[in-house]
Amino acid sequence: MTVSTTRERILTEAMRLFGEKGYEATTVAEIEAAAGLTPGSGGLYRHFRSKADLLTAGVLQQIRAVTDLIATVDDPEPLHQRPLRERLAILAEAGFRRLDAKRDLNRILHRRDLVAFPALLEALRDEDLRRVYQSVTHWFEAEAGEDAPKRDWQAIAAVLVGAIAHYWLLRDAIGGHPDNVDEDRYQVVWVEIGLLLLSKQEASDGQSDQ
C-alpha cells in the first residue's frame, strides 16, 4: 500500500478542488482541510510558496504524467499481432483513460483558469496536447503504410482525438451523452471510422474511379 506524503495530498486535493470549484473560488484553508491539515494554520505554505505555486506544480505534474495512450502509440509493437480492429479499440480506450487520468487538469482547462497563467498554457499545449496529436498522427501513418492512398493524417488525427475529447467533456459536464449514446457504442463507431480511413481504397474526393 502506497502512503502519500503531505505534499502529495495537498497537490491531489488542490487539483481536485481547482477542477471542481475553479482556481479563484478555492481557498487555501479549503485545500488544507481537504489534505488533512488544520484549516488556516498555514500548513500548506510549508510545502508551497503560494496557491499559484501549488497550481503550477499540480498542472506540470499532470502534464508530464505518462498515460496508456502515449505508451500505446509510441510503442505499438506489443499490439502488432492483434487485428487492426482490436488495435483501434485499444487506442480509443487508451484515449478515454488518458482523459480520466487527467480529469482535474481537463476541468481546469475547460474552466479557462489557465488563461491567467500563459506559461502553463504553453506547457500544456507543447508538452501534452501537441504530443498526443502528433503521436496519433504517426500511429495512423504507420498503420496505413507507404503504399496506402494519401490522406491528411494530421487532420484525421485532430478529428478523431477531438471526437473522444468532446464525448468525455460532455459526459463529465452533464453526466452522459445528451442523446444517451454510451461509451461502448461511441467507441464501436469510432473504430469503424478508423477502419474505413485505413482501408486501401482511395480517399473520397467526390469522384468515382470506377
N, C-alpha and C positions, 0 to 999 in steps of 0.2 A: 504494500500500500504506500503510495507516494504522499509524503507530508509536505504541504505547501508552506512556504515561508510567509512572514508577514508582508513582505514586499510583493510577493506573487498574489496574495489575497487582495491587497489593495489594488493592484493592476486589474485583476479579474473583475472585482466588484465595480471599480470605476468605469471600466469599459462597458459593463452591463448597464449601469445607470446612465452613462452618456448615451448609449443606444436607445434606452427606454424613455428617458426624460429629456435628453438634449444636454449639451455641454454646459450652457449658461444656466440652465434650470437646476443642475445638480450641485449641491453644496459640498464643501469639504467635510462638514460634520456628517452628512448622509453617507459619504464614502467610508468614513471612519467607522460608523455604526455597522455598515454592511460588512466591513472587513473584520469585525470583532474587536474594534478599538473603542475607547471611550469617546463619544461624540464631543467635539470641541476641545479635546485635550491637546491637539497639535501633533498627535502621533504620526499622522501622515507625513509631516514635514521632517521626520527623522529619516525618511526614505526618498522623498521627492521635494524639490525646492519650491514647487508651486503646483497648482492644478493644471496649468498649461504644460509644465514639465511632465506631469503624470499622463496627460493626454498624448503627448509626443511619444513617451515610452510605450504606451499601450498600442498606439497606432503602428509604430515601427515594428513592434513585436508581432502583430498580426500580419502586417505586410510581408515580413520576411519568413513567416512560418511556411514550410514546405507542405503542400497538400497532395492528396492522392491524384488530383488532376495533373499537376505538374509532373509527378513521378510517372504517371501513365503515358503522357505524351512525350516526355523527354527520354524515356527508356521503354519503347514499345516491344522490345524483343521478347519479354516474358509472355506476351499475348500473341506472338506471331503465328502460332499453330492453330489458334482458335478461328472459327468462321468470322467473316467480316461483320455479319450482323451482331455477333456477340461482342466483338471489339468495339463497335459503335455503341452498344448498350452500356458497356463498361465505361466508355468515355463520357456518355451522358450522365451516368450515375456518379462518376467522379466529379463532374461539374456541379451537380446538386450538393454533394457532400462538401465540396470546397466552399460553397456559399454558406452551408450550415456551420462549418468550422470558423468562418469569418463573419458570423452573424452580427456581432456588435459593430464591427468596422463597417459593414454594409449599411447598417441602420444609421450610424453617424454620418456616413457619406450621403445617404438619402435625405437626412435632415439638413444637409448643407452646412453642418457645423465646421467643416474643414475649410470653408471659404476664407475664414479669418486666419488660416494657417497655410499660406501658399506653399511653403516648403514641404509640408506634409502631403498636400495635394500632388505636388510634383513627384514625391517619392512613391505615392500610391500609383500614380499613372505610369511611371517609368519602371519601377521595381516589381510591381504586381500585375496591374491590368494589362499593360503592353506585353509583358512576358506571356500571359495567358493567351492573348490573341495571336501572338507570333508563334507560340508553341503549337496551338491548334491548327494554324495555317500550315505549318511544316508537317504536321501529322497527316493532314489530308493530302498534301502534295506527295508525301511518301507513299501513302496508300494508293493514290491514283497511278503513280509510276510515270516514267518518262514517255511511254507510248500512248498515254491517255490523251483524249481531246483536251485542248487548252481551256481552262476555266479560270475565273478570277477567284482563286482560293483564299486570298486575303479578305475579299468582300464576303465570300461564303462563310469563312470562319467568324467574321463580325456578326453576320446574321444568326448563325447557329449558337454561338456563345451568348449573344444578346437574347435569343429566344429563351434559353434556360434561365438567364438572369431575370428576365421580365416575369416569367412564371414564378420564380422564387420570391421576388419582391411583392407580387400580388398576394401570394399565399401568406407571406409574413405580415403584410399590411392589413388584410381583411380576413385572414383565416382560411383562405382557399380560393380556387378559381371562381370567378363570378358566374360562369356557366356550368359549374360542377364537373369540369374535366379534371380527373385526378392525375396524380403524378405518373402512375403506371401507363395510363392511356397516352398522356402527353409524351412520355419517353418513347413509347412504341412508334408513334408518328414521327418523332424526331429521328429515330433510327431509320425509318422508311425513307425519309427525305435524304438522309445521308447515303443510303444505298443507291437511290436514284442519281444523286450527284456523282457518285463514284462509279457509276455504270460506264461501260465503254462506248456508249452512244454519244454522238455529237451533242454539244450544248445547244439548246434550242435558241434559234435566232429569228424565229417566225417563218423560216423557210424549210421545206422538206427536200431531202436529198434523194428521196425515193422516186 
